[in-house]
Amino acid sequence: MNKVTTLGMLIGTAALALPGLQNSANANTVMIQAADMEDAARTRLRNGIEVLRPTDEEHTPEQASFAFDPVLKDKGIVVMMNTGRLDGPAGRNLGDQIEVGNIQGACMPVSMVQDTSADSGISLIPDVANFKYVSQRNSDENRAYHHPEVEAIGNGRFVITANWDRNNNTNTERYAQVVDSQCNLIPLTGNVTIRENNTSAVIMAKNNDNCSGRQAAGGGDVTIGPDGTATLVSAELCNGNGRDDGWINHFTVNCAEDGSTCDVQKQWDTSFIDQEERSRGRCEMVDSDGSGEEDLAVCCGTEGNNQPQRDGVWCAGADMASGELLWKEQVAYRGETGSGQRTYAMRIKMLAEQNIAAQNTGKVILQYQMHRGNNNNNKKGGYDANVMVAVSTPDRNGLNMQPPQDITNGVINAGTEMTHSVMFQTFTGSTENPIPTFGFLAPNHNGGGGVNSSIMNVALANGVVGDIKAQQLSGPMDGQKYAKYLGNNPNNQGRNYTDCHMVANPFMAAPGSSTAGIPFVNMCALTGKLSSAGIPSMKPDLFFEIWTSLETPAVEEPGEEPTPEPGEEPTPDPGQEPDGTGNGNGNSGFASSGGCSTGGSSTGGLGMLLLGLAMFAIRRKRSL
């Protein structure tokens, strides 16, 4: 490692006015998997009212992740931890079944279709007949498929990674599987340990440590080479009594042309977090020199062996070829509240910036909190004193971060809870003048009950925070209630994650499409109490929120010229020459066939904080 330096501290909080929360006018909800009535959670009476009962290792449907194929575009899959029957949105016993209460990995194919009755113009059809479990794992403490993530690698194939704590094993390990567009497992080969009938490859394991935790909505990045090889780089939280480090992990997947097998090759892993507790990092691949090749892995996470962590938020750069750590820089360390209380920088999130053509611009957007924790001695109730955003342009010499900006007032005014938020990117405005926008999904902490998640749009032009606007989701996302009550160590810590990102619109050029000319739609895969609100024994549903946030420019219809009375000459407009032009050439100053006007309104998004920036970050795996 060449250098370790300390970067930014805080700058003044911007005073930001916000409108009231508004429901998104063009969002629709699509049920994918309804709660299984036979997989009921335990309840109890409290003051005569039935409430959810904390139950160790009961588990619940949670931690959904999805991807759509970059070539087929309308075909995708969604995966999640699940504990009951896979019966689809109507519970018709069509999908795969499992012993109730046993947590495993569920995989569900979905297809995008045009739907003029949907607010967004697009809906999803779940292929319930091909819903299936892709794991049948024995596990210690029922930890068989935690923190699943899915990446599309082309040709109708998807890489799923998830954690597995095997029986009598001292380590939790992270595994990779490859499935086709109908969730069929593909046999694997490679230079790593492969289990479950050659369908699950160990991609991260450390002696006497538990791997891996990551940033919500994804800890890694993927690119697909000319020969079809998928290159994956991710941040891996490996906490325990071994090295107790956070790692940058690099592996590749190359599938046979006929899809009969896929080869998994572990390339390297490199430590970049020295003191690990809950780093929850993410990595992005960057073309640092404009050569067209991603030569640098940039990863960020929180460091410290305490709860809350107290050693600050850090970013590091590693050489893609060798794994050598080239630099490591502290983004922020600690500060004080107005009353003199100590705060610590933590919970950093990051996304690479890309342009509308899904090309990497070389910028990486960072977001973190200055947190006043209260998670010691079994206490809860910490809070964020400051919420920060920063822009960086990393290269092989360092992060090159611009001064961070404080958006705390905007977050407070919008009522956005950042601790369990999910970062994603979209555009608002019109297709002719799109406004790059970052999103932060703010979940519901009661599982449902009519309280939906919320959004905030923040403009950041030329590196300066501008307007902030707030909106609201159509449905709830359970941020922690059922995950916390029914997971390991009930009532200790919630951990539900979700996934939001832009998806290429396959109907952009389709005749008669209501989304014609719009290059993408926004989607979130959520688990929450959509159909079973008010019934505490019913676990959360899996559903999608779909919306468009760009408007096509309005086209003015050509107007009719008034018919003059017989014998009457048309009266020219004031200022026109007799030929009707004002310039003597016989043509109107506006095209007679009509013109275009660009709408400047923003249709917004869903229940999440949206940071509208004069730059944007489409995750490479979500390329348009």
C-alpha positions in Angstrom: 0.0 0.0 0.0 1.4 3.3 -1.0 -0.3 5.8 1.3 -2.9 6.4 3.9 -4.3 9.9 4.2 -7.2 11.7 5.9 -9.7 13.7 3.7 -12.7 15.8 4.4 -14.4 17.1 7.4 -17.9 18.7 7.6 -19.1 21.9 5.9 -22.1 24.0 6.8 -25.6 22.6 6.7 -27.7 23.9 3.8 -31.1 25.3 4.6 -33.4 23.5 2.2 -37.2 24.0 1.8 -39.3 21.0 1.1 -42.9 20.5 -0.1 -45.1 18.0 1.7 -45.0 14.3 0.8 -46.9 13.4 -2.3 -47.8 10.0 -3.7 -46.2 9.3 -7.0 -48.8 9.7 -9.7 -47.3 7.2 -12.1 -46.3 4.2 -9.8 -47.9 0.8 -9.8 -47.6 -2.1 -7.4 -47.2 -5.7 -8.6 -47.6 -8.6 -6.2 -45.1 -11.4 -6.9 -45.3 -13.7 -3.9 -48.1 -13.4 -1.3 -47.5 -14.4 2.3 -48.0 -18.1 2.9 -51.0 -18.6 5.3 -49.6 -21.9 6.5 -46.3 -20.3 7.4 -47.7 -18.2 10.2 -45.6 -16.3 12.8 -46.2 -16.7 16.5 -48.2 -14.0 18.2 -49.2 -13.1 21.7 -51.8 -10.8 23.4 -50.7 -7.5 24.8 -53.4 -5.5 26.6 -55.9 -7.6 24.7 -54.4 -6.9 21.3 -52.7 -9.6 19.2 -49.1 -8.7 18.4 -46.1 -10.3 16.8 -44.0 -12.5 19.2 -40.2 -12.5 19.0 -39.2 -16.0 17.9 -35.5 -17.0 17.5 -34.7 -18.5 14.1 -38.2 -18.4 12.8 -37.2 -16.2 9.9 -39.4 -14.5 7.3 -39.4 -13.6 3.6 -36.8 -10.8 3.2 -33.7 -9.4 1.5 -35.0 -9.4 -2.1 -32.7 -8.7 -5.0 -33.5 -8.7 -8.8 -31.9 -8.2 -12.2 -33.0 -8.2 -15.8 -31.1 -9.7 -18.7 -29.1 -7.0 -20.6 -29.9 -8.6 -24.0 -33.4 -10.1 -23.5 -34.3 -7.1 -21.4 -37.9 -8.2 -20.6 -36.7 -11.3 -18.8 -35.5 -11.2 -15.2 -35.4 -13.0 -11.9 -35.9 -12.0 -8.3 -34.4 -13.9 -5.4 -34.9 -13.7 -1.6 -34.7 -15.6 1.7 -38.0 -17.4 2.2 -39.6 -19.7 4.7 -42.9 -21.0 3.1 -44.6 -22.2 -0.1 -43.8 -20.5 -3.4 -47.4 -20.0 -4.6 -47.1 -16.7 -6.4 -49.4 -13.7 -6.0 -52.6 -15.7 -5.6 -51.5 -18.7 -3.5 -52.5 -21.5 -5.9 -49.9 -24.1 -5.0 -48.2 -23.8 -8.4 -44.6 -23.2 -7.4 -42.0 -25.1 -5.4 -42.7 -26.1 -1.8 -40.5 -26.3 1.3 -40.8 -27.4 4.9 -42.5 -24.4 6.5 -40.1 -22.3 8.6 -36.9 -23.6 7.0 -35.1 -20.6 5.5 -33.8 -21.2 2.0 -33.1 -19.3 -1.3 -36.2 -18.7 -3.5 -35.8 -17.8 -7.2 -38.7 -16.4 -9.2 -38.7 -15.6 -12.9 -40.6 -12.5 -14.0 -41.3 -10.9 -17.4 -42.0 -7.2 -18.2 -45.1 -6.5 -20.3 -46.8 -3.4 -21.6 -49.9 -2.6 -19.5 -51.9 0.5 -20.4 -53.9 0.1 -17.2 -50.8 0.5 -15.1 -49.7 3.9 -14.0 -46.2 3.4 -15.3 -47.3 1.7 -18.5 -45.4 -1.4 -17.6 -46.2 -4.4 -15.4 -44.6 -7.7 -14.5 -45.9 -11.3 -15.0 -44.5 -13.8 -12.5 -43.8 -17.2 -14.0 -45.1 -19.0 -11.0 -44.8 -22.5 -12.5 -41.0 -21.9 -12.5 -40.8 -20.5 -8.9 -38.3 -22.7 -7.2 -35.9 -23.1 -4.3 -32.3 -23.1 -5.4 -30.9 -24.4 -2.1 -31.7 -27.3 0.2 -29.1 -26.5 2.8 -28.5 -27.8 6.3 -27.2 -24.9 8.4 -26.2 -23.7 11.8 -28.9 -21.5 13.4 -30.9 -21.7 10.3 -28.5 -19.5 8.3 -28.7 -21.1 4.9 -29.2 -18.2 2.4 -28.6 -14.8 4.0 -28.1 -11.6 2.1 -28.7 -12.9 -1.4 -27.8 -10.8 -4.4 -28.3 -11.4 -8.1 -26.3 -10.1 -11.1 -27.3 -10.5 -14.8 -24.4 -11.8 -16.9 -26.1 -12.0 -20.3 -27.6 -14.7 -22.5 -30.4 -15.3 -20.0 -28.0 -16.2 -17.2 -27.7 -14.8 -13.7 -25.2 -15.1 -10.8 -26.7 -15.4 -7.3 -24.4 -15.0 -4.3 -25.5 -15.7 -0.7 -24.1 -16.6 2.7 -24.3 -20.2 4.2 -23.3 -21.2 7.7 -23.0 -24.9 7.4 -23.6 -27.3 10.3 -20.6 -27.7 12.6 -18.7 -25.2 10.6 -16.8 -22.4 12.4 -17.2 -20.0 9.5 -20.0 -18.5 7.5 -19.0 -18.6 3.8 -20.3 -16.8 0.7 -21.4 -18.9 -2.3 -22.0 -18.2 -6.0 -24.6 -20.0 -8.1 -25.6 -19.6 -11.7 -29.2 -20.0 -13.0 -30.9 -19.5 -16.3 -34.0 -17.3 -16.9 -36.3 -20.1 -15.5 -34.2 -20.4 -12.3 -32.7 -23.7 -13.2 -29.3 -24.3 -11.6 -26.3 -24.7 -14.0 -23.5 -27.0 -12.9 -20.2 -25.3 -12.0 -16.5 -25.9 -12.4 -13.6 -23.8 -11.2 -10.6 -23.3 -8.9 -12.8 -23.0 -5.8 -14.6 -25.5 -3.5 -17.9 -26.5 -5.0 -20.8 -28.0 -3.1 -24.5 -28.9 -3.5 -24.1 -31.3 -6.4 -21.6 -28.9 -8.2 -24.1 -26.0 -8.1 -22.6 -23.8 -5.3 -19.1 -22.4 -5.4 -17.3 -20.9 -2.4 -16.2 -17.3 -3.4 -15.4 -15.9 0.0 -14.2 -17.7 3.2 -11.9 -16.7 6.0 -10.7 -18.9 8.9 -12.7 -18.3 12.1 -14.6 -15.3 10.5 -18.2 -15.0 9.2 -18.5 -13.8 5.6 -20.1 -11.7 4.1 -22.0 -8.5 4.9 -22.3 -5.8 2.2 -24.0 -2.5 1.4 -27.8 -2.7 1.1 -28.9 -3.3 -2.4 -25.6 -4.7 -3.5 -21.9 -4.7 -2.5 -20.4 -5.2 -5.9 -20.0 -4.4 -9.6 -20.0 -6.6 -12.7 -18.8 -6.1 -16.3 -19.2 -8.5 -19.2 -16.3 -8.9 -21.6 -16.3 -9.5 -25.4 -16.0 -13.3 -24.8 -18.9 -13.3 -22.4 -16.7 -13.6 -19.2 -18.4 -11.8 -16.3 -16.0 -10.0 -14.0 -17.3 -9.4 -10.5 -15.8 -7.3 -7.7 -17.4 -6.8 -4.3 -16.8 -5.7 -0.8 -17.0 -8.5 1.8 -17.5 -8.0 5.5 -15.8 -10.9 7.4 -16.3 -10.4 11.1 -15.2 -12.8 13.8 -12.1 -14.0 15.7 -9.8 -14.5 12.7 -8.4 -11.6 10.6 -11.6 -9.7 11.3 -11.2 -7.6 8.2 -13.2 -6.2 5.3 -12.1 -7.4 1.9 -12.1 -6.6 -1.8 -13.1 -9.8 -3.6 -12.6 -10.5 -7.3 -13.9 -13.6 -9.2 -15.0 -14.3 -12.8 -17.7 -16.5 -14.3 -17.6 -17.9 -17.9 -20.4 -20.1 -19.2 -20.3 -22.6 -22.1 -22.1 -21.3 -25.1 -24.8 -23.8 -24.8 -25.2 -23.0 -21.1 -24.5 -26.5 -19.9 -21.8 -25.5 -17.4 -20.2 -22.3 -16.0 -16.6 -21.9 -14.8 -16.0 -19.9 -11.6 -12.4 -18.6 -11.1 -11.4 -16.8 -7.9 -8.8 -14.2 -8.9 -7.8 -12.6 -5.6 -9.0 -10.9 -2.4 -7.3 -8.0 -0.6 -7.9 -6.6 2.9 -9.0 -2.9 2.9 -10.8 -2.6 6.3 -8.4 -3.4 9.2 -10.9 -3.3 12.1 -14.2 -5.1 11.1 -17.5 -5.0 12.8 -20.2 -3.8 10.4 -18.3 -2.2 7.5 -21.1 -3.0 4.9 -19.0 -1.8 2.0 -19.3 -1.7 -1.8 -16.9 -1.8 -4.7 -17.0 -0.2 -8.2 -14.7 -0.8 -11.1 -13.2 2.4 -12.6 -11.4 3.2 -15.8 -8.8 5.4 -14.2 -6.9 6.5 -17.3 -9.5 6.7 -20.0 -8.2 3.6 -21.8 -11.5 1.9 -22.0 -10.5 -0.8 -19.5 -11.6 -0.9 -15.9 -8.2 -1.1 -14.2 -9.1 0.0 -10.7 -11.4 -1.4 -8.0 -12.6 1.3 -5.7 -14.2 0.2 -2.4 -15.6 2.1 0.6 -16.7 1.0 4.0 -16.8 1.8 7.7 -13.9 0.9 10.0 -13.8 0.1 13.7 -14.2 -2.9 16.0 -17.0 -1.3 18.1 -20.8 -0.9 17.8 -21.2 1.8 16.6 -17.9 1.8 14.7 -15.6 4.6 15.6 -12.7 4.6 13.2 -14.3 6.5 10.4 -15.4 5.9 6.8 -12.7 4.9 4.3 -12.2 4.2 0.6 -9.4 2.2 -1.0 -8.2 1.5 -4.6 -6.8 -1.8 -5.7 -5.2 -2.9 -9.0 -7.7 -5.1 -10.9 -5.0 -7.3 -12.4 -3.0 -8.1 -9.2 -5.1 -7.1 -6.3 -2.4 -4.8 -4.9 -3.8 -2.1 -2.7 -2.6 1.1 -4.2 -4.0 3.6 -1.7 -6.4 4.0 1.3 -7.9 7.2 2.4 -10.1 8.2 5.3 -13.1 10.1 4.0 -14.3 11.3 7.4 -13.6 10.5 11.0 -15.5 12.2 13.8 -17.2 15.5 14.7 -19.5 17.1 17.3 -23.1 18.1 17.6 -24.1 21.7 18.5 -24.3 20.7 22.1 -20.8 19.2 22.0 -21.6 15.5 21.8 -19.2 13.3 19.9 -20.3 11.9 16.5 -18.6 9.3 14.3 -18.6 8.9 10.5 -20.2 5.6 9.4 -22.6 3.8 7.1 -21.0 5.0 3.9 -22.7 4.2 0.6 -21.2 4.6 -2.9 -22.3 4.4 -6.5 -20.3 4.8 -9.7 -21.5 7.6 -12.0 -22.5 6.8 -15.6 -23.9 8.8 -18.4 -27.3 8.2 -20.2 -25.5 5.7 -22.5 -24.5 3.7 -19.4 -20.8 4.7 -19.9 -18.7 5.2 -16.8 -17.8 8.9 -16.3 -15.0 8.1 -13.8 -16.8 9.7 -10.9 -18.0 7.9 -7.7 -20.7 9.4 -5.5 -20.4 8.9 -1.7 -22.9 9.3 1.1 -22.3 8.8 4.8 -23.7 9.9 8.2 -22.1 11.6 11.2 -23.8 9.4 13.8 -24.3 9.7 17.5 -24.6 6.0 18.5 -26.3 4.4 21.5 -25.8 0.7 20.7 -23.7 -0.1 23.7 -24.8 -2.0 26.8 -28.0 -3.2 25.1 -29.1 0.4 24.4 -30.7 1.6 21.2 -31.7 5.0 20.0 -28.7 6.5 18.1 -29.3 9.3 15.6 -27.6 10.9 12.6 -26.4 14.4 13.5 -25.3 15.1 9.9 -26.0 13.5 6.5 -23.2 14.1 4.0 -22.8 13.8 0.2 -19.6 14.0 -1.8 -18.3 13.5 -5.3 -15.0 11.8 -6.1 -12.9 11.1 -9.2 -10.6 8.2 -8.1 -7.5 7.2 -10.0 -4.5 5.1 -9.2 -3.1 7.7 -6.9 -6.1 8.4 -4.7 -9.8 9.2 -4.2 -9.7 12.8 -5.3 -12.8 13.7 -3.3 -14.5 17.2 -3.4 -15.5 18.8 -0.1 -18.5 17.0 1.3 -21.9 18.8 1.6 -24.4 18.5 4.4 -28.0 17.7 3.5 -29.2 17.1 7.0 -32.0 19.7 7.0 -33.5 18.2 3.8 -33.4 14.7 5.3 -35.1 16.0 8.5 -37.8 17.9 6.6 -38.6 14.9 4.5 -38.7 12.6 7.5 -36.2 10.2 5.8 -34.6 7.5 8.0 -31.1 6.9 6.6 -29.9 4.0 8.8 -31.5 1.3 6.7 -31.8 3.3 3.5 -31.0 1.9 0.0 -29.1 4.0 -2.5 -29.9 3.9 -6.2 -30.0 6.3 -9.2 -32.6 7.5 -11.6 -33.4 10.6 -13.7 -36.2 13.1 -13.3 -37.4 15.8 -15.7 -37.9 15.3 -19.4 -36.2 13.0 -21.9 -34.8 16.1 -23.6 -33.5 17.6 -20.4 -33.1 14.7 -17.9 -32.0 15.6 -14.3 -29.6 12.9 -12.9 -31.0 11.9 -9.5 -29.8 9.6 -6.7 -32.3 7.7 -4.6 -32.4 6.5 -1.0 -35.3 4.2 -0.1 -36.5 4.9 3.4 -38.3 1.9 4.8 -41.2 1.4 7.2 -40.2 0.0 10.6 -43.5 -1.5 11.5 -43.7 -4.0 8.6 -46.8 -2.3 7.2 -50.1 -1.1 8.7 -50.7 1.6 6.1 -47.5 3.5 6.7 -45.6 3.7 3.5 -42.0 4.5 2.7 -40.9 7.9 1.6 -38.7 9.8 -1.0 -36.6 12.9 -1.3 -35.2 14.5 -4.5 -32.1 16.6 -4.1 -30.5 18.6 -7.0 -26.7 18.9 -6.9 -25.6 20.9 -9.9 -21.8 21.4 -10.4 -21.2 19.9 -7.0 -23.5 22.3 -5.1 -26.7 21.0 -3.3 -29.8 22.6 -4.7 -33.6 22.0 -4.3 -34.9 19.0 -2.3 -38.3 17.5 -3.0 -40.1 14.7 -1.2 -42.6 12.0 -2.4 -44.1 8.8 -1.1 -44.2 5.1 -2.0 -47.4 3.3 -2.8 -46.6 0.4 -0.5 -44.6 -0.4 2.7 -41.1 -2.0 2.9 -40.4 -3.7 6.2 -37.2 -2.2 7.3 -36.7 -4.4 10.4 -39.9 -5.4 12.2 -40.4 -9.0 11.0 -36.7 -9.5 10.2 -35.8 -8.4 13.7 -38.5 -10.3 15.6 -38.1 -13.5 13.7 -34.4 -13.7 13.0 -31.4 -14.7 15.1 -31.1 -12.9 18.4 -34.6 -11.4 18.3 -35.0 -7.7 19.1 -31.2 -7.2 18.8 -30.8 -5.7 15.3 -32.9 -5.5 12.2 -31.3 -6.3 8.9 -33.8 -6.5 6.0 -32.5 -5.2 2.7 -34.1 -4.4 -0.6 -33.1 -3.6 -4.1 -34.0 -0.6 -6.3 -32.5 0.4 -9.7 -33.3 1.6 -13.2 -34.2 -1.1 -15.7 -33.9 -0.7 -19.5 -37.3 -0.2 -21.1 -37.8 -2.9 -23.7 -40.8 -1.1 -25.1 -39.1 2.3 -25.7 -39.6 1.9 -29.5 -42.7 -0.3 -29.5 -45.6 1.1 -31.6 -48.3 2.5 -29.4 -46.3 2.1 -26.2 -47.3 4.5 -23.4 -43.6 4.6 -22.5 -42.4 5.3 -26.0 -39.2 7.4 -26.0 -38.5 6.7 -22.3 -35.2 4.7 -22.0 -35.8 3.2 -18.6 -38.3 2.5 -15.8 -37.5 2.4 -12.1 -38.2 -0.7 -10.0 -37.9 -1.7 -6.4 -38.3 -5.3 -5.1 -39.8 -5.0 -1.6 -40.9 -7.2 1.2 -43.6 -5.8 3.4 -47.1 -6.2 4.7 -49.0 -5.3 1.5 -51.9 -7.9 1.6 -51.8 -8.8 5.2 -51.7 -5.5 7.1 -53.4 -5.8 10.4 -52.8 -9.6 10.7 -49.6 -9.9 12.8 -49.2 -13.7 12.2 -49.0 -13.2 8.5 -45.4 -12.6 7.2 -44.5 -10.0 4.6 -45.3 -10.3 0.9 -42.9 -9.8 -2.0 -43.9 -7.1 -4.4 -42.5 -4.6 -6.9 -43.0 -0.9 -7.2 -42.6 0.3 -10.8 -42.6 3.9 -12.0 -41.3 6.3 -14.7 -39.6 9.5 -13.7 -39.0 11.0 -17.1 -41.6 12.7 -19.3 -41.5 12.7 -23.0 -41.8 16.2 -24.5 -45.4 17.3 -25.3 -46.0 17.7 -29.1 -48.2 20.5 -30.1 -50.9 19.6 -32.7 -50.8 21.8 -35.8 -53.5 24.5 -35.6 -55.9 25.3 -38.4 -55.8 28.6 -40.2 -59.1 30.5 -40.0 -61.0 30.4 -43.3 -61.4 34.0 -44.6 -64.8 35.2 -45.6 -65.4 35.4 -49.3 -63.7 38.5 -50.8 -61.8 39.1 -47.6 -58.0 39.1 -47.4 -56.4 37.3 -44.4 -55.2 39.9 -41.8 -51.5 39.4 -41.1 -50.2 39.2 -37.5 -48.9 42.5 -36.1 -45.3 43.0 -37.2 -45.5 40.6 -40.2 -44.7 41.6 -43.7 -47.5 41.1 -46.2 -46.1 37.8 -47.2 -46.9 36.6 -43.6 -43.4 35.9 -42.4 -42.0 39.1 -41.0 -38.9 38.4 -43.1 -40.3 38.4 -46.6 -39.6 34.8 -47.5 -43.2 33.5 -47.6 -42.8 31.0 -44.7 -44.1 31.2 -41.1 -41.7 31.8 -38.3 -42.9 28.5 -36.7 -43.0 25.3 -38.6 -46.5 24.8 -40.0 -46.5 21.2 -39.0 -46.2 22.1 -35.3 -43.3 22.1 -32.8 -42.1 20.5 -29.6 -42.1 22.0 -26.1 -40.0 20.5 -23.4 -41.7 19.9 -20.1 -39.6 20.8 -17.1 -41.6 19.0 -14.4 -40.3 16.1 -12.4 -42.5 13.1 -11.9 -40.4 11.9 -9.1 -40.2 8.4 -7.7 -41.3 6.3 -4.7 -40.7 5.9 -1.0 -37.1 6.8 -0.9 -34.7 9.7 -0.6 -33.7 10.9 -4.1 -30.6 13.0 -4.5 -30.8 14.8 -7.9 -27.3 15.5 -9.0 -25.8 17.1 -12.1 -24.2 13.7 -12.6 -25.6 10.3 -12.1 -24.7 6.7 -11.2 -26.3 3.8 -13.0 -24.8 0.6 -11.5 -23.0 -1.2 -14.3 -25.0 -4.3 -13.7 -28.1 -2.2 -14.3 -26.9 -0.8 -17.6 -29.6 0.5 -19.9 
